[in-house]
Amino acid sequence: MVQQLSPDSPPSVAEVLHERYARHLPDTLERLAGPQHGPVGLPLHIAWSGLRTCDLDRLRQCMSLYRTVLAEGQRDDIIRFLNRDLFFAQWPVMRTLISRHVREAWEGSFPELTHGASATA
């Protein structure tokens, strides 16, 4: 976990990014209620650059959608578009493809992700 040096020092970039991603986390992974199959279209505020519709039955597109939602989505977007079972299945690989700040926010809040990732490594 990232800590500030003193109350008078401005937060570091890492602290700001960690806080940004931590604010978007759901209360529990059980809340991830997104679809498991088929095409999913993302709104422009999430997929503002690149592919906006992904087929969850195609692994690369599914991974791309999840990475985009993790990086750009708000809490409600994460709950709406990510599916708990797909998330767990993809996490061991996905965690290596996302930013350190996103990964640390998720694994710091949900230790079960770390155990699953280390079991498959």
Contact map, one row per residue, 1 for C-alpha under 8 A:
1110000000000000000000000000000000000000000000000000000000000000000000000000000000000000000000000000000100010000000000000
1111000000000110010000000000000000000000000000000000000000000000000000000000000000000000000000000000000000000000000000000
1111100000000010000000000000000000000000000000000000000000000000000000000000000000000000000000000000000000000000000000000
0111111010110010000000000000000000000000000000000000000000000000000000000000000000000000000000000000000000000000000000000
0011111010000000000000000000000000000000000000000000000000000000000000000000000000000000000000000000000000000000000000000
0001111110000000000000000000000000000000000000000000000000000000000000000000000000000000000000000000000000000000000000000
0001111111000000000000000000000000000000000000000000000000000000000000000000000000000000000000000000000000000000000000000
0000011111000000000000000000000000000000000000000000000000000000000000000000000000000000000000000000000000000000000000000
0001111111100000000000000000000000000000000000000000000000000000000000000000000000000000000000000000000000000000000000000
0000001111110000000000000000000000000000000000000000000000000000000000000000000000000000000000000000000000000000000000000
0001000011111011000000000000000000000000000000000000000000000000000000000000000000000000000000000000000000000000000000000
0001000001111111000000000000000000000000000000000000000000000000000000000000000000000000000000000000000000000000000000000
0000000000111111100000000000000000000000000000000000000000000000000000000000000000000000000000000000000000000000000000000
0100000000011111110000000000000000000000000000000000000000000000000000000000000000000000000000000000100000000000000000000
0111000000111111111000000000000000000000000000000000000000000000000000000000000000000000000000000000000000000000000000000
0000000000111111111100000000000000000000000000000000000000000000000000000000000000000000000000000000000000000000000000000
0000000000001111111110000000000000000000000000000000000000000000000000000000000000000000000000000000100000000000000000000
0100000000000111111111000000000000000000000000000000000000000000000000000000000000000000000000000000110110000000000000000
0000000000000011111111100000000000000000000000000000000000000000000000000000000000000000000000000000000010000000000000000
0000000000000001111111110000000000000000000000000000000000000000000000000000000000000000000000000000000000000000000000000
0000000000000000111111111000000000000000000000000000000000000000000000100000000000000000000000000000110010000000000000000
0000000000000000011111111000000000000000000000000000000000000000000000000000000000000000000000000000000011000000000000000
0000000000000000001111111000000000000000000000000000000000000000000000000010000000000000000000000000000000000000000000000
0000000000000000000111111100000000000000000000000000000000000000000000001110010000000000000000000000000000000000000000000
0000000000000000000011111110000000000000000000000000000000000000000000000010010000000000000000000000000001000000000000000
0000000000000000000000011111101100000000000000000000000000000000000000000010011000000000000000000000000000000000000000000
0000000000000000000000001111101000000000000000000000000000000000000000000000000000000000000000000000000000000000000000000
0000000000000000000000000111111100000000000000000000000000000000000000000000000000000000000000000000000000000000000000000
0000000000000000000000000111111100000000000000000000000000000000000000000000000000010000000000000000000000000100000000000
0000000000000000000000000001111110000000000000000000000000000000000000000000000000010000000000000000000000000000000000000
0000000000000000000000000111111110000000000000000000000000000000000000000000001000010000000000000000000000000000000000000
0000000000000000000000000101111111000000000000000000000000000000000000000000011111110000000000000000000000000000000000000
0000000000000000000000000000011111100000000000000000000000000000000000000000001111110000000000000000000000000000000000000
0000000000000000000000000000000111110000000000000000000000000000000000000000001111110000000000000000000000000000000000000
0000000000000000000000000000000011111101000000000000000000000000000000000000000011100000000000000000000000000000000000000
0000000000000000000000000000000001111100000000000000000100000000000000000000000000101100000000000000000000000000000000000
0000000000000000000000000000000000111110000000000000001110000000000000000000000000000000000000000000000000000000000000000
0000000000000000000000000000000000111111000000000000001110000000000000000000000000000000000000000000000000000000000000000
0000000000000000000000000000000000001111100000000000111110000000000000000000000000000000000000000000000000000000000000000
0000000000000000000000000000000000100111110000000000111100000000000000000000000000000000000000000000000000000000000000000
0000000000000000000000000000000000000011111000000001110000000000000000000000000000000000000000000000000000000000000000000
0000000000000000000000000000000000000001111101100001100000000000000000000000000000000000000000000000000000000000000000000
0000000000000000000000000000000000000000111111100001000000000000000000000000000000000000000000000000000000000000000000000
0000000000000000000000000000000000000000011111110001000000000000000000000000000000000000000000000000000000000000000000000
0000000000000000000000000000000000000000001111110000000000000000000000011000000000000000000000000000000000000000000000000
0000000000000000000000000000000000000000011111110000000000000000000110011000000000000000000000000000000000000000000000000
0000000000000000000000000000000000000000011111111111000000000000000110010000000000000000000000000000000000000000000000000
0000000000000000000000000000000000000000000111111101000000000000000000000000000000000000000000000000000000000000000000000
0000000000000000000000000000000000000000000000111110000000000000000000000000000000000000000000000000000000000000000000000
0000000000000000000000000000000000000000000000111111000000000000000000000000000000000000000000000000000000000000000000000
0000000000000000000000000000000000000000000000101111110000000000000000000000000000000000000000000000000000000000000000000
0000000000000000000000000000000000000000111100110111110000000000000000000000000000000000000000000000000000000000000000000
0000000000000000000000000000000000000011110000000011111000000000000000000000000000000000000000000000000000000000000000000
0000000000000000000000000000000000000011100000000011111100001101100000000000000000000000000000000000000000000000000000000
0000000000000000000000000000000000001111000000000000111111001100000000000000000000000000000000000000000000000000000000000
0000000000000000000000000000000000011111000000000000011111101100000000000000000000000000000000000000000000000000000000000
0000000000000000000000000000000000001110000000000000001111101100000000000000000000000000000000000000000000000000000000000
0000000000000000000000000000000000000000000000000000001111111100000000000000000000000000000000000000000000000000000000000
0000000000000000000000000000000000000000000000000000000111111110000000000000000000000000000000000000000000000000000000000
0000000000000000000000000000000000000000000000000000000001111111000000000000000000000000000000000000000000000000000000000
0000000000000000000000000000000000000000000000000000011111111111100000000000000000000000000000000000000000000000000000000
0000000000000000000000000000000000000000000000000000011111111111110000000000000000000000000000000000000000000000000000000
0000000000000000000000000000000000000000000000000000000000111111111000000000000000000000010001000000000000000000000000000
0000000000000000000000000000000000000000000000000000010000011111111100000000000000000000000000000000000000000000000000000
0000000000000000000000000000000000000000000000000000010000001111111110000000000000000000000000000000000000000000000000000
0000000000000000000000000000000000000000000000000000000000000111111111000000000001000010000000000000000000000000000000000
0000000000000000000000000000000000000000000000000000000000000011111111100000000000000000000001001100000000000000000000000
0000000000000000000000000000000000000000000001100000000000000001111111111000000000000000000000000000000000000000000000000
0000000000000000000000000000000000000000000001100000000000000000111111111000110011000000000000000000000000000000000000000
0000000000000000000000000000000000000000000000000000000000000000011111111000010000000000000000000000010000000000000000000
0000000000000000000010000000000000000000000000000000000000000000001111111000000000000000000000000100010000000000000000000
0000000000000000000000000000000000000000000011100000000000000000000111111100000000000000000000000000000000000000000000000
0000000000000000000000010000000000000000000011000000000000000000000111111111110000000000000000000000000000000000000000000
0000000000000000000000010000000000000000000000000000000000000000000000011111110000000000000000000000000000000000000000000
0000000000000000000000111100000000000000000000000000000000000000000000001111111000000000000000000000000000000000000000000
0000000000000000000000000000000000000000000000000000000000000000000000001111111100000000000000000000000000000000000000000
0000000000000000000000000000000000000000000000000000000000000000000010001111111110000000000000000000000000000000000000000
0000000000000000000000011100000100000000000000000000000000000000000011001111111111000000000000000000000000000000000000000
0000000000000000000000000100001111000000000000000000000000000000000000000011111111100000000000000000000000000000000000000
0000000000000000000000000000000111000000000000000000000000000000000000000001111111000000000000000000000000000000000000000
0000000000000000000000000000000111100000000000000000000000000000000010000000111111100000000000000000000000000000000000000
0000000000000000000000000000000111100000000000000000000000000000010010000000011111110110000000000000000000000000000000000
0000000000000000000000000000000111110000000000000000000000000000000000000000001011111110000000000000000000000000000000000
0000000000000000000000000000111111000000000000000000000000000000000000000000000001111111000000000000000000000000000000000
0000000000000000000000000000000000010000000000000000000000000000000000000000000000111111100000000000000000000000000000000
0000000000000000000000000000000000010000000000000000000000000000000000000000000001111111110000000000000000000000000000000
0000000000000000000000000000000000000000000000000000000000000000010000000000000001111111111000000000000000000000000000000
0000000000000000000000000000000000000000000000000000000000000000000000000000000000011111111100000000000000000000100100000
0000000000000000000000000000000000000000000000000000000000000000000000000000000000001111111100000000000000000000000000000
0000000000000000000000000000000000000000000000000000000000000010000000000000000000000111111111000000000000000000000000000
0000000000000000000000000000000000000000000000000000000000000000000000000000000000000011111111100000000000000000100010000
0000000000000000000000000000000000000000000000000000000000000000000000000000000000000001111111110000000000000000000111011
0000000000000000000000000000000000000000000000000000000000000000000000000000000000000000011111111000000000000000000000000
0000000000000000000000000000000000000000000000000000000000000010001000000000000000000000011111111100000000000000000000000
0000000000000000000000000000000000000000000000000000000000000000000000000000000000000000001111111100001000000000000000000
0000000000000000000000000000000000000000000000000000000000000000000000000000000000000000000111111100000000000000000000000
0000000000000000000000000000000000000000000000000000000000000000001000000000000000000000000011111110000000000000000000000
0000000000000000000000000000000000000000000000000000000000000000001000100000000000000000000001111111011000000000000000000
0000000000000000000000000000000000000000000000000000000000000000000000000000000000000000000000001111111000000000000000000
0000000000000000000000000000000000000000000000000000000000000000000000000000000000000000000000000111111100000000000000000
0000000000000100110010000000000000000000000000000000000000000000000000000000000000000000000000000011111110000000000000000
0000000000000000010010000000000000000000000000000000000000000000000001100000000000000000000000000111111111000000000000000
0000000000000000000000000000000000000000000000000000000000000000000000000000000000000000000000100111111111100000000000000
1000000000000000010000000000000000000000000000000000000000000000000000000000000000000000000000000001111111110000000000000
0000000000000000011011000000000000000000000000000000000000000000000000000000000000000000000000000000111111111000000000000
0000000000000000000001001000000000000000000000000000000000000000000000000000000000000000000000000000011111111100100000000
0000000000000000000000000000000000000000000000000000000000000000000000000000000000000000000000000000001111111111110000000
1000000000000000000000000000000000000000000000000000000000000000000000000000000000000000000000000000000111111110000000000
0000000000000000000000000000000000000000000000000000000000000000000000000000000000000000000000000000000011111110000000000
0000000000000000000000000000100000000000000000000000000000000000000000000000000000000000000000000000000001111111110000000
0000000000000000000000000000000000000000000000000000000000000000000000000000000000000000000000000000000000111111111000000
0000000000000000000000000000000000000000000000000000000000000000000000000000000000000000000000000000000000100111111100000
0000000000000000000000000000000000000000000000000000000000000000000000000000000000000001001000000000000001100111111110000
0000000000000000000000000000000000000000000000000000000000000000000000000000000000000000000000000000000000100111111111000
0000000000000000000000000000000000000000000000000000000000000000000000000000000000000000000000000000000000000011111111100
0000000000000000000000000000000000000000000000000000000000000000000000000000000000000001000100000000000000000001111111110
0000000000000000000000000000000000000000000000000000000000000000000000000000000000000000001100000000000000000000111111111
0000000000000000000000000000000000000000000000000000000000000000000000000000000000000000000100000000000000000000011111111
0000000000000000000000000000000000000000000000000000000000000000000000000000000000000000000000000000000000000000001111111
0000000000000000000000000000000000000000000000000000000000000000000000000000000000000000000100000000000000000000000111111
0000000000000000000000000000000000000000000000000000000000000000000000000000000000000000000100000000000000000000000011111
